[in-house]
């Protein structure tokens, strides 16, 4: 998935982290059972957040036990069992990763293309399997990706237009979880705002690379429209980070309003951490160029 939705671990209590990690490990094993061994290597903590929201909204049980896995073959760790029903999170992870791999084939970066060529054959069957179970959702994601491709080919879209496909994807993903009309509407709005946050954070994270490679990035359009000259070397220009701050803060504020209205009870402390601390911390890490999508902070001084 995207890699920007994660908890701020420094503010998680030990038992909360164990639950959070057990859900992540449970999704990993669920992906292996349902879609094949290779798919689990593309898992991110975004899926763990989606699973926790799913478990909370639908009031599902979470059963965990100590198990070994490929990441910890010698030491047993807490892992959510198959009885916890993490199928939605694992299926969404496959659907989004498949489209991300297809998008990476058009990327100029050699490493991304190589990884996409290597992984895509393993995801074709998994993708078809996930589509059978969640066909309407897969169609919405596919339409959003087509919109994204068109925007990137045009290379003139501003930040709001460029955010729309990701926002619509996440709107569809979270909207599926609601039971009542009110809950569906709130979750859809929550997902939409989360999608905007993801796209802007990703655009800032990729800005230097996109300038160097001559790829489309809506922040380059903003720079051109506002006479900001920057060659992609050194720190981000303050005008860029200030612009992103406004967009991010508006998205996170609207997202928090929906979250409060949903009033989710189960796993509330972990979800609070992600919504109120983790998302902002991740964005700040991107601004400081210390963010690593492999869930390891880069070395250096961090401002808290």
One Martini backbone bead per residue (centre of mass of N, CA, C, O) as a GRO file, in nm:
protein
  304
    1UNK     BB    1   0.097   0.035  -0.021
    2UNK     BB    2   0.196   0.345   0.107
    3UNK     BB    3   0.334   0.397   0.426
    4UNK     BB    4   0.183   0.658   0.604
    5UNK     BB    5   0.024   0.460   0.809
    6UNK     BB    6   0.113   0.515   1.147
    7UNK     BB    7   0.240   0.484   1.440
    8UNK     BB    8   0.358   0.631   1.742
    9UNK     BB    9   0.558   0.438   1.924
   10UNK     BB   10   0.648   0.625   2.168
   11UNK     BB   11   0.308   0.640   2.246
   12UNK     BB   12   0.301   0.338   2.304
   13UNK     BB   13   0.200   0.089   2.470
   14UNK     BB   14   0.289  -0.227   2.501
   15UNK     BB   15   0.007  -0.364   2.451
   16UNK     BB   16  -0.056  -0.194   2.199
   17UNK     BB   17   0.180  -0.290   2.027
   18UNK     BB   18   0.106  -0.590   2.032
   19UNK     BB   19  -0.161  -0.558   1.884
   20UNK     BB   20  -0.060  -0.410   1.635
   21UNK     BB   21   0.145  -0.633   1.552
   22UNK     BB   22  -0.056  -0.875   1.540
   23UNK     BB   23  -0.217  -0.765   1.302
   24UNK     BB   24   0.009  -0.751   1.098
   25UNK     BB   25   0.084  -1.055   1.117
   26UNK     BB   26  -0.199  -1.162   1.042
   27UNK     BB   27  -0.206  -1.044   0.755
   28UNK     BB   28   0.040  -1.186   0.646
   29UNK     BB   29  -0.082  -1.476   0.680
   30UNK     BB   30  -0.342  -1.425   0.519
   31UNK     BB   31  -0.204  -1.367   0.248
   32UNK     BB   32  -0.073  -1.641   0.221
   33UNK     BB   33  -0.336  -1.814   0.224
   34UNK     BB   34  -0.494  -1.652  -0.013
   35UNK     BB   35  -0.234  -1.527  -0.224
   36UNK     BB   36   0.049  -1.589  -0.129
   37UNK     BB   37   0.374  -1.552  -0.034
   38UNK     BB   38   0.468  -1.285  -0.188
   39UNK     BB   39   0.251  -1.071  -0.093
   40UNK     BB   40   0.368  -1.019   0.203
   41UNK     BB   41   0.614  -0.822   0.105
   42UNK     BB   42   0.394  -0.563   0.065
   43UNK     BB   43   0.341  -0.498   0.344
   44UNK     BB   44   0.177  -0.258   0.556
   45UNK     BB   45   0.052  -0.051   0.816
   46UNK     BB   46  -0.205   0.032   0.672
   47UNK     BB   47  -0.352  -0.242   0.707
   48UNK     BB   48  -0.366  -0.232   1.018
   49UNK     BB   49  -0.551   0.011   1.032
   50UNK     BB   50  -0.785  -0.104   0.869
   51UNK     BB   51  -0.833  -0.347   1.057
   52UNK     BB   52  -0.898  -0.186   1.316
   53UNK     BB   53  -1.144  -0.043   1.201
   54UNK     BB   54  -1.297  -0.296   1.127
   55UNK     BB   55  -1.306  -0.422   1.414
   56UNK     BB   56  -1.451  -0.178   1.544
   57UNK     BB   57  -1.705  -0.133   1.365
   58UNK     BB   58  -1.784  -0.462   1.359
   59UNK     BB   59  -1.713  -0.604   1.626
   60UNK     BB   60  -1.468  -0.785   1.622
   61UNK     BB   61  -1.268  -1.037   1.693
   62UNK     BB   62  -0.947  -1.085   1.870
   63UNK     BB   63  -0.719  -1.340   1.801
   64UNK     BB   64  -0.428  -1.454   1.986
   65UNK     BB   65  -0.087  -1.586   1.928
   66UNK     BB   66   0.198  -1.768   1.947
   67UNK     BB   67   0.429  -1.727   1.669
   68UNK     BB   68   0.592  -1.809   1.388
   69UNK     BB   69   0.804  -1.651   1.137
   70UNK     BB   70   0.999  -1.524   0.884
   71UNK     BB   71   1.098  -1.281   1.073
   72UNK     BB   72   1.064  -1.498   1.344
   73UNK     BB   73   1.192  -1.812   1.361
   74UNK     BB   74   1.308  -1.823   1.682
   75UNK     BB   75   1.063  -1.629   1.772
   76UNK     BB   76   0.783  -1.577   1.928
   77UNK     BB   77   0.479  -1.403   1.832
   78UNK     BB   78   0.223  -1.203   1.816
   79UNK     BB   79  -0.082  -1.335   1.651
   80UNK     BB   80  -0.332  -1.319   1.448
   81UNK     BB   81  -0.585  -1.513   1.375
   82UNK     BB   82  -0.812  -1.644   1.148
   83UNK     BB   83  -1.061  -1.573   1.348
   84UNK     BB   84  -1.042  -1.245   1.297
   85UNK     BB   85  -1.087  -1.144   1.016
   86UNK     BB   86  -0.854  -1.007   0.768
   87UNK     BB   87  -0.957  -1.004   0.464
   88UNK     BB   88  -0.995  -0.709   0.386
   89UNK     BB   89  -0.707  -0.601   0.426
   90UNK     BB   90  -0.567  -0.810   0.237
   91UNK     BB   91  -0.731  -0.742  -0.021
   92UNK     BB   92  -0.667  -0.441  -0.041
   93UNK     BB   93  -0.363  -0.474  -0.057
   94UNK     BB   94  -0.369  -0.621  -0.330
   95UNK     BB   95  -0.523  -0.416  -0.502
   96UNK     BB   96  -0.324  -0.173  -0.457
   97UNK     BB   97  -0.056  -0.311  -0.536
   98UNK     BB   98  -0.119  -0.382  -0.824
   99UNK     BB   99  -0.155  -0.086  -0.922
  100UNK     BB  100   0.122   0.011  -0.829
  101UNK     BB  101   0.288  -0.176  -1.015
  102UNK     BB  102   0.172  -0.070  -1.281
  103UNK     BB  103   0.268   0.222  -1.232
  104UNK     BB  104   0.581   0.150  -1.206
  105UNK     BB  105   0.626   0.077  -1.511
  106UNK     BB  106   0.621   0.404  -1.582
  107UNK     BB  107   0.870   0.447  -1.439
  108UNK     BB  108   1.203   0.574  -1.451
  109UNK     BB  109   1.288   0.393  -1.237
  110UNK     BB  110   1.464   0.105  -1.225
  111UNK     BB  111   1.384  -0.027  -0.953
  112UNK     BB  112   1.078  -0.012  -0.985
  113UNK     BB  113   1.056  -0.171  -1.247
  114UNK     BB  114   1.191  -0.430  -1.152
  115UNK     BB  115   0.995  -0.491  -0.917
  116UNK     BB  116   0.738  -0.499  -1.090
  117UNK     BB  117   0.824  -0.731  -1.283
  118UNK     BB  118   0.868  -0.940  -1.049
  119UNK     BB  119   0.573  -0.916  -0.896
  120UNK     BB  120   0.325  -0.915  -1.092
  121UNK     BB  121   0.281  -1.222  -1.155
  122UNK     BB  122   0.193  -1.285  -0.848
  123UNK     BB  123  -0.069  -1.074  -0.860
  124UNK     BB  124  -0.278  -1.162  -1.072
  125UNK     BB  125  -0.424  -1.389  -0.920
  126UNK     BB  126  -0.478  -1.232  -0.658
  127UNK     BB  127  -0.647  -1.009  -0.788
  128UNK     BB  128  -0.875  -1.185  -0.901
  129UNK     BB  129  -0.960  -1.296  -0.626
  130UNK     BB  130  -1.031  -1.018  -0.495
  131UNK     BB  131  -1.243  -0.931  -0.712
  132UNK     BB  132  -1.458  -1.143  -0.655
  133UNK     BB  133  -1.519  -1.039  -0.357
  134UNK     BB  134  -1.455  -0.707  -0.451
  135UNK     BB  135  -1.578  -0.576  -0.716
  136UNK     BB  136  -1.675  -0.280  -0.667
  137UNK     BB  137  -1.407  -0.187  -0.545
  138UNK     BB  138  -1.219  -0.260  -0.781
  139UNK     BB  139  -1.358  -0.063  -0.981
  140UNK     BB  140  -1.299   0.201  -0.826
  141UNK     BB  141  -0.992   0.173  -0.826
  142UNK     BB  142  -0.956   0.155  -1.132
  143UNK     BB  143  -1.079   0.435  -1.198
  144UNK     BB  144  -0.881   0.600  -1.027
  145UNK     BB  145  -0.623   0.508  -1.181
  146UNK     BB  146  -0.704   0.626  -1.454
  147UNK     BB  147  -0.710   0.915  -1.352
  148UNK     BB  148  -0.414   0.924  -1.263
  149UNK     BB  149  -0.285   0.872  -1.540
  150UNK     BB  150  -0.409   1.121  -1.682
  151UNK     BB  151  -0.279   1.334  -1.498
  152UNK     BB  152   0.022   1.248  -1.548
  153UNK     BB  153   0.012   1.301  -1.858
  154UNK     BB  154  -0.067   1.605  -1.851
  155UNK     BB  155   0.108   1.778  -1.621
  156UNK     BB  156  -0.113   2.028  -1.494
  157UNK     BB  157  -0.204   1.954  -1.221
  158UNK     BB  158  -0.305   2.027  -0.929
  159UNK     BB  159  -0.337   1.927  -0.608
  160UNK     BB  160  -0.645   1.871  -0.601
  161UNK     BB  161  -0.664   1.699  -0.860
  162UNK     BB  162  -0.436   1.491  -0.782
  163UNK     BB  163  -0.582   1.383  -0.514
  164UNK     BB  164  -0.854   1.251  -0.602
  165UNK     BB  165  -0.794   0.947  -0.661
  166UNK     BB  166  -0.693   0.871  -0.375
  167UNK     BB  167  -0.943   0.972  -0.225
  168UNK     BB  168  -1.145   0.778  -0.371
  169UNK     BB  169  -1.018   0.515  -0.286
  170UNK     BB  170  -1.041   0.559   0.026
  171UNK     BB  171  -1.341   0.603   0.027
  172UNK     BB  172  -1.414   0.316  -0.069
  173UNK     BB  173  -1.265   0.149   0.146
  174UNK     BB  174  -1.411   0.277   0.408
  175UNK     BB  175  -1.714   0.273   0.318
  176UNK     BB  176  -1.746  -0.048   0.335
  177UNK     BB  177  -1.763  -0.064   0.665
  178UNK     BB  178  -2.037   0.032   0.687
  179UNK     BB  179  -2.377  -0.006   0.801
  180UNK     BB  180  -2.484   0.263   0.800
  181UNK     BB  181  -2.537   0.554   0.639
  182UNK     BB  182  -2.378   0.729   0.838
  183UNK     BB  183  -2.123   0.554   0.859
  184UNK     BB  184  -2.050   0.553   0.559
  185UNK     BB  185  -2.018   0.862   0.529
  186UNK     BB  186  -1.794   0.899   0.743
  187UNK     BB  187  -1.590   0.691   0.627
  188UNK     BB  188  -1.568   0.819   0.348
  189UNK     BB  189  -1.462   1.093   0.448
  190UNK     BB  190  -1.220   0.984   0.596
  191UNK     BB  191  -1.086   0.854   0.344
  192UNK     BB  192  -1.061   1.108   0.173
  193UNK     BB  193  -0.873   1.265   0.367
  194UNK     BB  194  -0.654   1.046   0.376
  195UNK     BB  195  -0.588   1.057   0.072
  196UNK     BB  196  -0.481   1.346   0.075
  197UNK     BB  197  -0.256   1.302   0.272
  198UNK     BB  198  -0.102   1.087   0.112
  199UNK     BB  199  -0.044   1.248  -0.147
  200UNK     BB  200   0.108   1.492  -0.030
  201UNK     BB  201   0.326   1.332   0.116
  202UNK     BB  202   0.430   1.187  -0.141
  203UNK     BB  203   0.499   1.440  -0.307
  204UNK     BB  204   0.717   1.540  -0.108
  205UNK     BB  205   0.890   1.279  -0.101
  206UNK     BB  206   0.927   1.294  -0.441
  207UNK     BB  207   1.035   1.573  -0.538
  208UNK     BB  208   1.338   1.537  -0.589
  209UNK     BB  209   1.313   1.301  -0.787
  210UNK     BB  210   1.123   1.446  -0.995
  211UNK     BB  211   1.322   1.668  -1.066
  212UNK     BB  212   1.558   1.487  -1.162
  213UNK     BB  213   1.357   1.313  -1.376
  214UNK     BB  214   1.102   1.486  -1.486
  215UNK     BB  215   0.852   1.441  -1.324
  216UNK     BB  216   0.549   1.444  -1.207
  217UNK     BB  217   0.439   1.722  -0.983
  218UNK     BB  218   0.230   1.937  -0.821
  219UNK     BB  219   0.462   2.104  -0.683
  220UNK     BB  220   0.584   2.203  -0.952
  221UNK     BB  221   0.339   2.369  -1.032
  222UNK     BB  222   0.345   2.557  -0.790
  223UNK     BB  223   0.624   2.673  -0.845
  224UNK     BB  224   0.564   2.790  -1.128
  225UNK     BB  225   0.310   2.973  -1.038
  226UNK     BB  226   0.514   3.117  -0.792
  227UNK     BB  227   0.824   3.154  -0.861
  228UNK     BB  228   0.982   2.887  -0.769
  229UNK     BB  229   1.326   2.829  -0.723
  230UNK     BB  230   1.442   2.482  -0.765
  231UNK     BB  231   1.683   2.199  -0.792
  232UNK     BB  232   1.662   1.976  -0.541
  233UNK     BB  233   1.858   2.104  -0.335
  234UNK     BB  234   1.838   2.049  -0.027
  235UNK     BB  235   1.608   2.208   0.117
  236UNK     BB  236   1.302   2.284   0.141
  237UNK     BB  237   1.107   2.520   0.062
  238UNK     BB  238   0.904   2.709   0.255
  239UNK     BB  239   0.667   2.741   0.055
  240UNK     BB  240   0.614   2.436   0.031
  241UNK     BB  241   0.572   2.355   0.330
  242UNK     BB  242   0.345   2.559   0.383
  243UNK     BB  243   0.149   2.447   0.173
  244UNK     BB  244   0.138   2.158   0.289
  245UNK     BB  245   0.044   2.228   0.573
  246UNK     BB  246  -0.236   2.329   0.499
  247UNK     BB  247  -0.342   2.073   0.359
  248UNK     BB  248  -0.287   1.874   0.589
  249UNK     BB  249  -0.445   2.018   0.821
  250UNK     BB  250  -0.721   2.008   0.679
  251UNK     BB  251  -0.739   1.701   0.645
  252UNK     BB  252  -0.693   1.621   0.948
  253UNK     BB  253  -0.930   1.783   1.061
  254UNK     BB  254  -1.160   1.640   0.902
  255UNK     BB  255  -1.084   1.355   0.992
  256UNK     BB  256  -1.124   1.402   1.301
  257UNK     BB  257  -1.425   1.467   1.289
  258UNK     BB  258  -1.511   1.187   1.188
  259UNK     BB  259  -1.384   1.021   1.416
  260UNK     BB  260  -1.551   1.138   1.646
  261UNK     BB  261  -1.834   1.065   1.526
  262UNK     BB  262  -1.785   0.751   1.529
  263UNK     BB  263  -1.702   0.642   1.808
  264UNK     BB  264  -1.475   0.436   1.862
  265UNK     BB  265  -1.395   0.184   2.100
  266UNK     BB  266  -1.219  -0.017   1.979
  267UNK     BB  267  -0.889   0.051   1.987
  268UNK     BB  268  -0.869   0.359   2.063
  269UNK     BB  269  -0.573   0.417   2.145
  270UNK     BB  270  -0.447   0.338   1.873
  271UNK     BB  271  -0.616   0.520   1.688
  272UNK     BB  272  -0.541   0.784   1.823
  273UNK     BB  273  -0.244   0.771   1.762
  274UNK     BB  274  -0.265   0.774   1.453
  275UNK     BB  275  -0.450   1.025   1.407
  276UNK     BB  276  -0.296   1.241   1.615
  277UNK     BB  277   0.022   1.140   1.566
  278UNK     BB  278   0.125   0.959   1.326
  279UNK     BB  279   0.057   1.133   1.076
  280UNK     BB  280   0.214   1.389   1.158
  281UNK     BB  281   0.488   1.256   1.207
  282UNK     BB  282   0.530   1.148   0.923
  283UNK     BB  283   0.523   1.421   0.781
  284UNK     BB  284   0.762   1.545   0.940
  285UNK     BB  285   0.967   1.335   0.839
  286UNK     BB  286   0.946   1.418   0.544
  287UNK     BB  287   1.034   1.714   0.581
  288UNK     BB  288   1.317   1.608   0.722
  289UNK     BB  289   1.421   1.351   0.566
  290UNK     BB  290   1.350   1.071   0.774
  291UNK     BB  291   1.187   0.886   0.599
  292UNK     BB  292   1.080   0.530   0.604
  293UNK     BB  293   0.889   0.279   0.453
  294UNK     BB  294   1.033   0.043   0.643
  295UNK     BB  295   0.991   0.149   0.946
  296UNK     BB  296   1.259   0.342   0.949
  297UNK     BB  297   1.435   0.574   1.082
  298UNK     BB  298   1.641   0.806   1.012
  299UNK     BB  299   1.919   0.943   1.073
  300UNK     BB  300   1.901   1.190   1.325
  301UNK     BB  301   1.745   1.472   1.395
  302UNK     BB  302   1.438   1.513   1.583
  303UNK     BB  303   1.135   1.688   1.575
  304UNK     BB  304   0.867   1.709   1.838
   0.00000   0.00000   0.00000
